[in-house]
Amino acid sequence: SNQPDLSATLLLDCMHPSVFELVAAKRNEKKNRILYMRMAKPQLEVVKDILQLKNSLSSELQKGDGFDSARTLDILQQLDKQPIDLFVLSKTLVGTIVSKFKNDDNNDVSSTSKSLVRKWKKLAKAGGVPSSSTAINTSKEVGKSLTAQRIKHPPSVASSSPGPKFQAPAVPINPEWSKYPTLRQNICKKLMEVFLLDTKNPVDEVSNLVTKIELEMDSKFQPMMRDRQGYTSKARQLNFNLKKNVALRGNLTDGNVTVQELIKMTPQQLATS
């Protein structure tokens, strides 16, 4: 009765080493799961903060003539201080809004926007996103990259050479635009892209409509001599709202809304008309 019970010891001695490895692996898996849960919450909080800042930027973008450069700069600077990684970029698509301010007339706003886009492109490139991605597409490409990183491809697939890169068709150019300064040419091209979202519209008719819209803006603001900021703000306002408001695009192409009426519309009218 004084001899020790050796049954437990004998049982452990008979166990195969792989059993111990399995137990250790299970313990590590549990620790990693707990660690991930602890990390995920702060990351989701960052996503929430970034989405709020993105919505604030979007609101400024829709103001057009009432665009607040100081507030926009403050929002961009706040974004610069946030711990943004590939996950946050892919979840928020914040790059799609920030990139719209790269060509703003306010030097501080444009330089800060460009700096952010460069930083996020560098981050995306390090995560496997193609370097040829544009600023607007970067956030979308990040999501693809993150998904690809979770998949273990066979060596033969990973080492295969990529296919030819897709190139978007060039925007048709109205010969009349070649006489315009670069700023006005660019505005025409951007508006043309928006109206060509409706594939049923003949290119010639769209081109003529875009020309009339730009001429009306040029007549009102005279960007080369008087109000360049008002011109660019209105162009940004039109581009943003026309891209989303399919009904308004249709009314313009059908002649139900005149170019003069379009230019006089407020941001609220552009969004709902």
Rosetta constraint file for C-alpha pairs under 8 A:
AtomPair CA 6 CA 10 HARMONIC 6.01 0.50
AtomPair CA 7 CA 11 HARMONIC 6.10 0.50
AtomPair CA 8 CA 12 HARMONIC 6.33 0.50
AtomPair CA 9 CA 13 HARMONIC 6.21 0.50
AtomPair CA 10 CA 14 HARMONIC 6.21 0.50
AtomPair CA 11 CA 15 HARMONIC 6.47 0.50
AtomPair CA 15 CA 19 HARMONIC 6.71 0.50
AtomPair CA 16 CA 20 HARMONIC 7.43 0.50
AtomPair CA 17 CA 21 HARMONIC 6.55 0.50
AtomPair CA 18 CA 22 HARMONIC 6.11 0.50
AtomPair CA 19 CA 23 HARMONIC 6.31 0.50
AtomPair CA 20 CA 24 HARMONIC 6.17 0.50
AtomPair CA 21 CA 25 HARMONIC 6.04 0.50
AtomPair CA 22 CA 26 HARMONIC 6.20 0.50
AtomPair CA 23 CA 27 HARMONIC 6.34 0.50
AtomPair CA 24 CA 28 HARMONIC 6.23 0.50
AtomPair CA 25 CA 29 HARMONIC 6.04 0.50
AtomPair CA 26 CA 30 HARMONIC 6.26 0.50
AtomPair CA 27 CA 31 HARMONIC 6.32 0.50
AtomPair CA 28 CA 32 HARMONIC 6.08 0.50
AtomPair CA 29 CA 33 HARMONIC 6.13 0.50
AtomPair CA 30 CA 34 HARMONIC 6.27 0.50
AtomPair CA 31 CA 35 HARMONIC 6.13 0.50
AtomPair CA 32 CA 36 HARMONIC 6.04 0.50
AtomPair CA 33 CA 37 HARMONIC 6.25 0.50
AtomPair CA 34 CA 38 HARMONIC 6.28 0.50
AtomPair CA 35 CA 39 HARMONIC 6.25 0.50
AtomPair CA 36 CA 40 HARMONIC 5.88 0.50
AtomPair CA 37 CA 41 HARMONIC 6.66 0.50
AtomPair CA 38 CA 42 HARMONIC 7.62 0.50
AtomPair CA 39 CA 43 HARMONIC 6.53 0.50
AtomPair CA 40 CA 44 HARMONIC 6.16 0.50
AtomPair CA 41 CA 45 HARMONIC 6.31 0.50
AtomPair CA 42 CA 46 HARMONIC 6.31 0.50
AtomPair CA 43 CA 47 HARMONIC 6.42 0.50
AtomPair CA 43 CA 88 HARMONIC 7.57 0.50
AtomPair CA 44 CA 48 HARMONIC 6.29 0.50
AtomPair CA 45 CA 49 HARMONIC 6.30 0.50
AtomPair CA 46 CA 50 HARMONIC 6.12 0.50
AtomPair CA 46 CA 82 HARMONIC 7.53 0.50
AtomPair CA 46 CA 83 HARMONIC 7.34 0.50
AtomPair CA 46 CA 84 HARMONIC 7.63 0.50
AtomPair CA 46 CA 88 HARMONIC 7.34 0.50
AtomPair CA 47 CA 51 HARMONIC 6.13 0.50
AtomPair CA 47 CA 88 HARMONIC 5.62 0.50
AtomPair CA 47 CA 91 HARMONIC 7.07 0.50
AtomPair CA 47 CA 92 HARMONIC 6.57 0.50
AtomPair CA 48 CA 52 HARMONIC 6.39 0.50
AtomPair CA 49 CA 53 HARMONIC 6.40 0.50
AtomPair CA 50 CA 54 HARMONIC 6.01 0.50
AtomPair CA 50 CA 79 HARMONIC 7.13 0.50
AtomPair CA 50 CA 82 HARMONIC 7.91 0.50
AtomPair CA 50 CA 92 HARMONIC 6.91 0.50
AtomPair CA 50 CA 94 HARMONIC 7.37 0.50
AtomPair CA 51 CA 55 HARMONIC 6.10 0.50
AtomPair CA 51 CA 92 HARMONIC 5.97 0.50
AtomPair CA 51 CA 94 HARMONIC 7.40 0.50
AtomPair CA 52 CA 56 HARMONIC 6.31 0.50
AtomPair CA 53 CA 57 HARMONIC 6.29 0.50
AtomPair CA 53 CA 75 HARMONIC 6.35 0.50
AtomPair CA 53 CA 79 HARMONIC 7.33 0.50
AtomPair CA 54 CA 58 HARMONIC 6.17 0.50
AtomPair CA 54 CA 94 HARMONIC 5.88 0.50
AtomPair CA 54 CA 97 HARMONIC 6.94 0.50
AtomPair CA 55 CA 59 HARMONIC 6.18 0.50
AtomPair CA 56 CA 60 HARMONIC 6.46 0.50
AtomPair CA 56 CA 75 HARMONIC 7.61 0.50
AtomPair CA 57 CA 61 HARMONIC 6.24 0.50
AtomPair CA 57 CA 72 HARMONIC 6.41 0.50
AtomPair CA 57 CA 75 HARMONIC 7.01 0.50
AtomPair CA 57 CA 97 HARMONIC 7.05 0.50
AtomPair CA 57 CA 98 HARMONIC 7.68 0.50
AtomPair CA 58 CA 62 HARMONIC 6.36 0.50
AtomPair CA 58 CA 97 HARMONIC 6.68 0.50
AtomPair CA 59 CA 63 HARMONIC 6.61 0.50
AtomPair CA 60 CA 64 HARMONIC 7.52 0.50
AtomPair CA 60 CA 66 HARMONIC 7.98 0.50
AtomPair CA 60 CA 67 HARMONIC 5.54 0.50
AtomPair CA 60 CA 68 HARMONIC 6.64 0.50
AtomPair CA 60 CA 72 HARMONIC 6.93 0.50
AtomPair CA 61 CA 67 HARMONIC 6.71 0.50
AtomPair CA 61 CA 236 HARMONIC 7.36 0.50
AtomPair CA 61 CA 237 HARMONIC 6.78 0.50
AtomPair CA 61 CA 240 HARMONIC 7.86 0.50
AtomPair CA 62 CA 67 HARMONIC 7.86 0.50
AtomPair CA 62 CA 237 HARMONIC 5.61 0.50
AtomPair CA 62 CA 240 HARMONIC 7.16 0.50
AtomPair CA 62 CA 241 HARMONIC 7.60 0.50
AtomPair CA 62 CA 267 HARMONIC 6.08 0.50
AtomPair CA 63 CA 67 HARMONIC 5.22 0.50
AtomPair CA 63 CA 237 HARMONIC 6.97 0.50
AtomPair CA 63 CA 267 HARMONIC 6.10 0.50
AtomPair CA 64 CA 230 HARMONIC 7.98 0.50
AtomPair CA 64 CA 233 HARMONIC 4.67 0.50
AtomPair CA 64 CA 234 HARMONIC 5.28 0.50
AtomPair CA 64 CA 235 HARMONIC 7.95 0.50
AtomPair CA 64 CA 236 HARMONIC 6.64 0.50
AtomPair CA 64 CA 237 HARMONIC 4.83 0.50
AtomPair CA 64 CA 267 HARMONIC 7.07 0.50
AtomPair CA 65 CA 230 HARMONIC 5.79 0.50
AtomPair CA 65 CA 233 HARMONIC 5.42 0.50
AtomPair CA 65 CA 234 HARMONIC 6.13 0.50
AtomPair CA 67 CA 233 HARMONIC 7.25 0.50
AtomPair CA 68 CA 72 HARMONIC 6.18 0.50
AtomPair CA 69 CA 73 HARMONIC 6.03 0.50
AtomPair CA 69 CA 106 HARMONIC 6.98 0.50
AtomPair CA 69 CA 109 HARMONIC 6.90 0.50
AtomPair CA 70 CA 74 HARMONIC 6.28 0.50
AtomPair CA 71 CA 75 HARMONIC 6.30 0.50
AtomPair CA 72 CA 76 HARMONIC 6.25 0.50
AtomPair CA 72 CA 109 HARMONIC 7.06 0.50
AtomPair CA 73 CA 77 HARMONIC 6.14 0.50
AtomPair CA 73 CA 108 HARMONIC 7.01 0.50
AtomPair CA 73 CA 109 HARMONIC 5.28 0.50
AtomPair CA 73 CA 112 HARMONIC 7.49 0.50
AtomPair CA 74 CA 78 HARMONIC 6.22 0.50
AtomPair CA 75 CA 79 HARMONIC 6.30 0.50
AtomPair CA 76 CA 80 HARMONIC 6.32 0.50
AtomPair CA 76 CA 98 HARMONIC 7.69 0.50
AtomPair CA 76 CA 109 HARMONIC 7.74 0.50
AtomPair CA 76 CA 112 HARMONIC 6.73 0.50
AtomPair CA 76 CA 113 HARMONIC 6.80 0.50
AtomPair CA 77 CA 81 HARMONIC 6.63 0.50
AtomPair CA 77 CA 112 HARMONIC 7.34 0.50
AtomPair CA 78 CA 82 HARMONIC 6.67 0.50
AtomPair CA 80 CA 116 HARMONIC 6.60 0.50
AtomPair CA 84 CA 88 HARMONIC 5.73 0.50
AtomPair CA 84 CA 89 HARMONIC 6.78 0.50
AtomPair CA 85 CA 89 HARMONIC 6.24 0.50
AtomPair CA 85 CA 123 HARMONIC 7.33 0.50
AtomPair CA 86 CA 90 HARMONIC 6.14 0.50
AtomPair CA 86 CA 123 HARMONIC 7.18 0.50
AtomPair CA 86 CA 124 HARMONIC 6.50 0.50
AtomPair CA 86 CA 127 HARMONIC 7.28 0.50
AtomPair CA 86 CA 142 HARMONIC 6.18 0.50
AtomPair CA 86 CA 143 HARMONIC 7.78 0.50
AtomPair CA 86 CA 146 HARMONIC 7.43 0.50
AtomPair CA 87 CA 91 HARMONIC 6.19 0.50
AtomPair CA 87 CA 142 HARMONIC 7.79 0.50
AtomPair CA 87 CA 143 HARMONIC 7.50 0.50
AtomPair CA 87 CA 146 HARMONIC 7.42 0.50
AtomPair CA 88 CA 92 HARMONIC 6.02 0.50
AtomPair CA 89 CA 93 HARMONIC 5.49 0.50
AtomPair CA 89 CA 94 HARMONIC 6.44 0.50
AtomPair CA 89 CA 95 HARMONIC 7.35 0.50
AtomPair CA 89 CA 139 HARMONIC 5.44 0.50
AtomPair CA 89 CA 142 HARMONIC 6.93 0.50
AtomPair CA 89 CA 143 HARMONIC 7.98 0.50
AtomPair CA 90 CA 139 HARMONIC 5.11 0.50
AtomPair CA 90 CA 140 HARMONIC 6.15 0.50
AtomPair CA 90 CA 141 HARMONIC 7.83 0.50
AtomPair CA 90 CA 142 HARMONIC 5.43 0.50
AtomPair CA 90 CA 143 HARMONIC 4.76 0.50
AtomPair CA 91 CA 143 HARMONIC 7.63 0.50
AtomPair CA 92 CA 139 HARMONIC 7.92 0.50
AtomPair CA 93 CA 97 HARMONIC 7.90 0.50
AtomPair CA 93 CA 139 HARMONIC 4.99 0.50
AtomPair CA 93 CA 140 HARMONIC 6.84 0.50
AtomPair CA 94 CA 98 HARMONIC 6.43 0.50
AtomPair CA 94 CA 139 HARMONIC 7.25 0.50
AtomPair CA 95 CA 99 HARMONIC 5.87 0.50
AtomPair CA 95 CA 117 HARMONIC 6.80 0.50
AtomPair CA 95 CA 120 HARMONIC 8.00 0.50
AtomPair CA 95 CA 135 HARMONIC 6.49 0.50
AtomPair CA 95 CA 136 HARMONIC 6.01 0.50
AtomPair CA 95 CA 137 HARMONIC 7.98 0.50
AtomPair CA 95 CA 138 HARMONIC 6.98 0.50
AtomPair CA 95 CA 139 HARMONIC 6.01 0.50
AtomPair CA 96 CA 100 HARMONIC 7.09 0.50
AtomPair CA 96 CA 135 HARMONIC 7.05 0.50
AtomPair CA 96 CA 136 HARMONIC 4.56 0.50
AtomPair CA 96 CA 137 HARMONIC 7.18 0.50
AtomPair CA 96 CA 139 HARMONIC 7.28 0.50
AtomPair CA 97 CA 101 HARMONIC 7.60 0.50
AtomPair CA 97 CA 136 HARMONIC 7.85 0.50
AtomPair CA 98 CA 102 HARMONIC 7.46 0.50
AtomPair CA 98 CA 113 HARMONIC 5.88 0.50
AtomPair CA 98 CA 116 HARMONIC 7.83 0.50
AtomPair CA 98 CA 117 HARMONIC 7.38 0.50
AtomPair CA 99 CA 113 HARMONIC 6.37 0.50
AtomPair CA 99 CA 114 HARMONIC 7.19 0.50
AtomPair CA 99 CA 117 HARMONIC 6.61 0.50
AtomPair CA 99 CA 135 HARMONIC 6.10 0.50
AtomPair CA 99 CA 136 HARMONIC 6.37 0.50
AtomPair CA 101 CA 109 HARMONIC 6.78 0.50
AtomPair CA 101 CA 110 HARMONIC 5.64 0.50
AtomPair CA 101 CA 113 HARMONIC 5.99 0.50
AtomPair CA 102 CA 109 HARMONIC 7.44 0.50
AtomPair CA 102 CA 110 HARMONIC 4.39 0.50
AtomPair CA 102 CA 111 HARMONIC 6.87 0.50
AtomPair CA 102 CA 113 HARMONIC 5.30 0.50
AtomPair CA 102 CA 114 HARMONIC 5.43 0.50
AtomPair CA 103 CA 110 HARMONIC 5.61 0.50
AtomPair CA 104 CA 109 HARMONIC 6.63 0.50
AtomPair CA 104 CA 110 HARMONIC 5.20 0.50
AtomPair CA 104 CA 232 HARMONIC 7.83 0.50
AtomPair CA 105 CA 109 HARMONIC 7.98 0.50
AtomPair CA 105 CA 110 HARMONIC 7.18 0.50
AtomPair CA 105 CA 229 HARMONIC 6.34 0.50
AtomPair CA 106 CA 110 HARMONIC 6.23 0.50
AtomPair CA 107 CA 111 HARMONIC 5.90 0.50
AtomPair CA 108 CA 112 HARMONIC 6.03 0.50
AtomPair CA 109 CA 113 HARMONIC 6.09 0.50
AtomPair CA 110 CA 114 HARMONIC 6.13 0.50
AtomPair CA 111 CA 115 HARMONIC 6.08 0.50
AtomPair CA 112 CA 116 HARMONIC 6.24 0.50
AtomPair CA 113 CA 117 HARMONIC 6.27 0.50
AtomPair CA 114 CA 118 HARMONIC 6.11 0.50
AtomPair CA 115 CA 119 HARMONIC 6.17 0.50
AtomPair CA 116 CA 120 HARMONIC 6.15 0.50
AtomPair CA 117 CA 121 HARMONIC 6.01 0.50
AtomPair CA 117 CA 135 HARMONIC 6.30 0.50
AtomPair CA 118 CA 122 HARMONIC 6.17 0.50
AtomPair CA 119 CA 123 HARMONIC 6.27 0.50
AtomPair CA 120 CA 124 HARMONIC 5.98 0.50
AtomPair CA 121 CA 125 HARMONIC 5.98 0.50
AtomPair CA 121 CA 131 HARMONIC 7.42 0.50
AtomPair CA 121 CA 135 HARMONIC 7.30 0.50
AtomPair CA 121 CA 138 HARMONIC 6.77 0.50
AtomPair CA 122 CA 126 HARMONIC 6.26 0.50
AtomPair CA 123 CA 127 HARMONIC 6.43 0.50
AtomPair CA 124 CA 128 HARMONIC 6.47 0.50
AtomPair CA 124 CA 129 HARMONIC 5.20 0.50
AtomPair CA 124 CA 130 HARMONIC 7.99 0.50
AtomPair CA 124 CA 138 HARMONIC 7.26 0.50
AtomPair CA 124 CA 142 HARMONIC 6.20 0.50
AtomPair CA 125 CA 129 HARMONIC 4.76 0.50
AtomPair CA 125 CA 130 HARMONIC 6.22 0.50
AtomPair CA 125 CA 131 HARMONIC 5.81 0.50
AtomPair CA 127 CA 142 HARMONIC 7.80 0.50
AtomPair CA 127 CA 145 HARMONIC 6.94 0.50
AtomPair CA 127 CA 146 HARMONIC 7.76 0.50
AtomPair CA 128 CA 145 HARMONIC 5.98 0.50
AtomPair CA 129 CA 133 HARMONIC 7.62 0.50
AtomPair CA 129 CA 138 HARMONIC 7.70 0.50
AtomPair CA 129 CA 141 HARMONIC 6.09 0.50
AtomPair CA 129 CA 142 HARMONIC 6.00 0.50
AtomPair CA 129 CA 145 HARMONIC 5.75 0.50
AtomPair CA 130 CA 141 HARMONIC 7.78 0.50
AtomPair CA 133 CA 137 HARMONIC 5.99 0.50
AtomPair CA 133 CA 138 HARMONIC 5.66 0.50
AtomPair CA 133 CA 141 HARMONIC 7.41 0.50
AtomPair CA 134 CA 138 HARMONIC 5.88 0.50
AtomPair CA 135 CA 139 HARMONIC 7.83 0.50
AtomPair CA 137 CA 141 HARMONIC 6.15 0.50
AtomPair CA 138 CA 142 HARMONIC 6.16 0.50
AtomPair CA 139 CA 143 HARMONIC 6.75 0.50
AtomPair CA 140 CA 144 HARMONIC 6.83 0.50
AtomPair CA 141 CA 145 HARMONIC 6.21 0.50
AtomPair CA 142 CA 146 HARMONIC 6.15 0.50
AtomPair CA 143 CA 147 HARMONIC 6.33 0.50
AtomPair CA 144 CA 148 HARMONIC 6.17 0.50
AtomPair CA 145 CA 149 HARMONIC 6.20 0.50
AtomPair CA 146 CA 150 HARMONIC 6.75 0.50
AtomPair CA 147 CA 151 HARMONIC 7.01 0.50
AtomPair CA 153 CA 157 HARMONIC 6.13 0.50
AtomPair CA 153 CA 158 HARMONIC 6.00 0.50
AtomPair CA 154 CA 158 HARMONIC 6.35 0.50
AtomPair CA 155 CA 159 HARMONIC 5.96 0.50
AtomPair CA 156 CA 160 HARMONIC 6.24 0.50
AtomPair CA 171 CA 189 HARMONIC 6.79 0.50
AtomPair CA 171 CA 192 HARMONIC 7.22 0.50
AtomPair CA 171 CA 193 HARMONIC 6.69 0.50
AtomPair CA 172 CA 192 HARMONIC 7.95 0.50
AtomPair CA 172 CA 203 HARMONIC 7.59 0.50
AtomPair CA 173 CA 177 HARMONIC 7.19 0.50
AtomPair CA 173 CA 189 HARMONIC 7.34 0.50
AtomPair CA 173 CA 207 HARMONIC 7.77 0.50
AtomPair CA 174 CA 178 HARMONIC 7.65 0.50
AtomPair CA 174 CA 207 HARMONIC 6.33 0.50
AtomPair CA 175 CA 179 HARMONIC 7.97 0.50
AtomPair CA 176 CA 180 HARMONIC 7.68 0.50
AtomPair CA 177 CA 184 HARMONIC 7.89 0.50
AtomPair CA 177 CA 185 HARMONIC 5.78 0.50
AtomPair CA 177 CA 188 HARMONIC 7.68 0.50
AtomPair CA 177 CA 211 HARMONIC 7.99 0.50
AtomPair CA 178 CA 185 HARMONIC 7.18 0.50
AtomPair CA 180 CA 184 HARMONIC 5.94 0.50
AtomPair CA 180 CA 185 HARMONIC 5.93 0.50
AtomPair CA 181 CA 185 HARMONIC 6.33 0.50
AtomPair CA 182 CA 186 HARMONIC 6.17 0.50
AtomPair CA 183 CA 187 HARMONIC 6.42 0.50
AtomPair CA 184 CA 188 HARMONIC 6.29 0.50
AtomPair CA 184 CA 214 HARMONIC 7.48 0.50
AtomPair CA 185 CA 189 HARMONIC 6.32 0.50
AtomPair CA 186 CA 190 HARMONIC 6.25 0.50
AtomPair CA 187 CA 191 HARMONIC 6.25 0.50
AtomPair CA 187 CA 214 HARMONIC 7.47 0.50
AtomPair CA 187 CA 235 HARMONIC 6.76 0.50
AtomPair CA 188 CA 192 HARMONIC 6.03 0.50
AtomPair CA 188 CA 210 HARMONIC 6.26 0.50
AtomPair CA 188 CA 211 HARMONIC 6.84 0.50
AtomPair CA 188 CA 214 HARMONIC 6.56 0.50
AtomPair CA 189 CA 193 HARMONIC 6.28 0.50
AtomPair CA 190 CA 194 HARMONIC 6.54 0.50
AtomPair CA 190 CA 239 HARMONIC 7.14 0.50
AtomPair CA 191 CA 195 HARMONIC 6.41 0.50
AtomPair CA 191 CA 210 HARMONIC 6.35 0.50
AtomPair CA 191 CA 239 HARMONIC 6.16 0.50
AtomPair CA 192 CA 196 HARMONIC 6.11 0.50
AtomPair CA 192 CA 206 HARMONIC 6.94 0.50
AtomPair CA 192 CA 207 HARMONIC 6.68 0.50
AtomPair CA 192 CA 210 HARMONIC 6.28 0.50
AtomPair CA 193 CA 197 HARMONIC 6.69 0.50
AtomPair CA 194 CA 239 HARMONIC 7.01 0.50
AtomPair CA 194 CA 242 HARMONIC 6.93 0.50
AtomPair CA 194 CA 243 HARMONIC 5.56 0.50
AtomPair CA 195 CA 201 HARMONIC 7.86 0.50
AtomPair CA 195 CA 206 HARMONIC 6.61 0.50
AtomPair CA 195 CA 243 HARMONIC 7.87 0.50
AtomPair CA 195 CA 249 HARMONIC 6.90 0.50
AtomPair CA 196 CA 201 HARMONIC 6.99 0.50
AtomPair CA 196 CA 203 HARMONIC 7.55 0.50
AtomPair CA 196 CA 206 HARMONIC 7.44 0.50
AtomPair CA 201 CA 205 HARMONIC 7.16 0.50
AtomPair CA 201 CA 206 HARMONIC 6.64 0.50
AtomPair CA 201 CA 253 HARMONIC 7.82 0.50
AtomPair CA 202 CA 206 HARMONIC 6.32 0.50
AtomPair CA 203 CA 207 HARMONIC 6.02 0.50
AtomPair CA 204 CA 208 HARMONIC 6.26 0.50
AtomPair CA 205 CA 209 HARMONIC 6.19 0.50
AtomPair CA 205 CA 253 HARMONIC 7.95 0.50
AtomPair CA 206 CA 210 HARMONIC 6.10 0.50
AtomPair CA 206 CA 253 HARMONIC 7.39 0.50
AtomPair CA 207 CA 211 HARMONIC 6.18 0.50
AtomPair CA 208 CA 212 HARMONIC 6.31 0.50
AtomPair CA 209 CA 213 HARMONIC 6.29 0.50
AtomPair CA 209 CA 253 HARMONIC 7.36 0.50
AtomPair CA 210 CA 214 HARMONIC 6.19 0.50
AtomPair CA 211 CA 215 HARMONIC 6.07 0.50
AtomPair CA 212 CA 216 HARMONIC 6.15 0.50
AtomPair CA 212 CA 259 HARMONIC 6.89 0.50
AtomPair CA 213 CA 217 HARMONIC 6.40 0.50
AtomPair CA 213 CA 259 HARMONIC 5.67 0.50
AtomPair CA 213 CA 263 HARMONIC 7.71 0.50
AtomPair CA 214 CA 218 HARMONIC 6.05 0.50
AtomPair CA 215 CA 219 HARMONIC 6.02 0.50
AtomPair CA 216 CA 220 HARMONIC 6.24 0.50
AtomPair CA 216 CA 259 HARMONIC 7.21 0.50
AtomPair CA 216 CA 260 HARMONIC 6.95 0.50
AtomPair CA 216 CA 263 HARMONIC 7.36 0.50
AtomPair CA 217 CA 221 HARMONIC 6.03 0.50
AtomPair CA 217 CA 222 HARMONIC 7.66 0.50
AtomPair CA 217 CA 231 HARMONIC 6.55 0.50
AtomPair CA 217 CA 234 HARMONIC 7.86 0.50
AtomPair CA 217 CA 263 HARMONIC 6.94 0.50
AtomPair CA 218 CA 222 HARMONIC 4.90 0.50
AtomPair CA 218 CA 223 HARMONIC 6.46 0.50
AtomPair CA 218 CA 231 HARMONIC 7.19 0.50
AtomPair CA 221 CA 226 HARMONIC 6.65 0.50
AtomPair CA 221 CA 227 HARMONIC 5.18 0.50
AtomPair CA 221 CA 228 HARMONIC 6.97 0.50
AtomPair CA 221 CA 230 HARMONIC 6.40 0.50
AtomPair CA 221 CA 231 HARMONIC 5.52 0.50
AtomPair CA 222 CA 226 HARMONIC 5.43 0.50
AtomPair CA 222 CA 227 HARMONIC 5.96 0.50
AtomPair CA 222 CA 228 HARMONIC 7.05 0.50
AtomPair CA 222 CA 231 HARMONIC 7.50 0.50
AtomPair CA 223 CA 227 HARMONIC 4.86 0.50
AtomPair CA 223 CA 228 HARMONIC 3.81 0.50
AtomPair CA 223 CA 229 HARMONIC 7.38 0.50
AtomPair CA 223 CA 230 HARMONIC 7.67 0.50
AtomPair CA 223 CA 231 HARMONIC 5.82 0.50
AtomPair CA 224 CA 228 HARMONIC 6.42 0.50
AtomPair CA 227 CA 231 HARMONIC 6.31 0.50
AtomPair CA 228 CA 232 HARMONIC 6.26 0.50
AtomPair CA 229 CA 233 HARMONIC 5.95 0.50
AtomPair CA 230 CA 234 HARMONIC 6.09 0.50
AtomPair CA 231 CA 235 HARMONIC 6.18 0.50
AtomPair CA 232 CA 236 HARMONIC 6.06 0.50
AtomPair CA 233 CA 237 HARMONIC 6.10 0.50
AtomPair CA 234 CA 238 HARMONIC 6.13 0.50
AtomPair CA 234 CA 263 HARMONIC 8.00 0.50
AtomPair CA 235 CA 239 HARMONIC 6.06 0.50
AtomPair CA 236 CA 240 HARMONIC 6.08 0.50
AtomPair CA 237 CA 241 HARMONIC 6.23 0.50
AtomPair CA 237 CA 267 HARMONIC 7.00 0.50
AtomPair CA 238 CA 242 HARMONIC 5.70 0.50
AtomPair CA 238 CA 270 HARMONIC 7.55 0.50
AtomPair CA 239 CA 243 HARMONIC 6.06 0.50
AtomPair CA 240 CA 244 HARMONIC 6.92 0.50
AtomPair CA 241 CA 245 HARMONIC 5.89 0.50
AtomPair CA 241 CA 267 HARMONIC 7.73 0.50
AtomPair CA 241 CA 270 HARMONIC 5.99 0.50
AtomPair CA 241 CA 271 HARMONIC 5.70 0.50
AtomPair CA 242 CA 246 HARMONIC 6.86 0.50
AtomPair CA 242 CA 248 HARMONIC 6.81 0.50
AtomPair CA 242 CA 249 HARMONIC 6.22 0.50
AtomPair CA 242 CA 270 HARMONIC 7.37 0.50
AtomPair CA 242 CA 271 HARMONIC 7.91 0.50
AtomPair CA 244 CA 271 HARMONIC 7.75 0.50
AtomPair CA 245 CA 249 HARMONIC 6.60 0.50
AtomPair CA 245 CA 270 HARMONIC 7.60 0.50
AtomPair CA 245 CA 271 HARMONIC 6.27 0.50
AtomPair CA 245 CA 272 HARMONIC 7.45 0.50
AtomPair CA 245 CA 273 HARMONIC 7.96 0.50
AtomPair CA 246 CA 250 HARMONIC 6.29 0.50
AtomPair CA 247 CA 251 HARMONIC 6.22 0.50
AtomPair CA 247 CA 273 HARMONIC 7.42 0.50
AtomPair CA 248 CA 252 HARMONIC 6.23 0.50
AtomPair CA 248 CA 257 HARMONIC 7.87 0.50
AtomPair CA 248 CA 270 HARMONIC 7.56 0.50
AtomPair CA 248 CA 273 HARMONIC 6.00 0.50
AtomPair CA 249 CA 253 HARMONIC 6.29 0.50
AtomPair CA 250 CA 254 HARMONIC 5.97 0.50
AtomPair CA 251 CA 255 HARMONIC 5.96 0.50
AtomPair CA 251 CA 256 HARMONIC 4.82 0.50
AtomPair CA 251 CA 257 HARMONIC 5.45 0.50
AtomPair CA 252 CA 256 HARMONIC 6.01 0.50
AtomPair CA 252 CA 257 HARMONIC 4.99 0.50
AtomPair CA 252 CA 258 HARMONIC 6.46 0.50
AtomPair CA 252 CA 259 HARMONIC 7.45 0.50
AtomPair CA 257 CA 261 HARMONIC 6.43 0.50
AtomPair CA 257 CA 262 HARMONIC 6.90 0.50
AtomPair CA 258 CA 262 HARMONIC 6.27 0.50
AtomPair CA 259 CA 263 HARMONIC 6.38 0.50
AtomPair CA 260 CA 264 HARMONIC 6.54 0.50
AtomPair CA 261 CA 265 HARMONIC 6.42 0.50
AtomPair CA 262 CA 270 HARMONIC 7.81 0.50
AtomPair CA 265 CA 269 HARMONIC 5.61 0.50
AtomPair CA 265 CA 270 HARMONIC 6.05 0.50
AtomPair CA 266 CA 270 HARMONIC 6.18 0.50
AtomPair CA 267 CA 271 HARMONIC 6.21 0.50
AtomPair CA 268 CA 272 HARMONIC 6.32 0.50
AtomPair CA 269 CA 273 HARMONIC 5.36 0.50
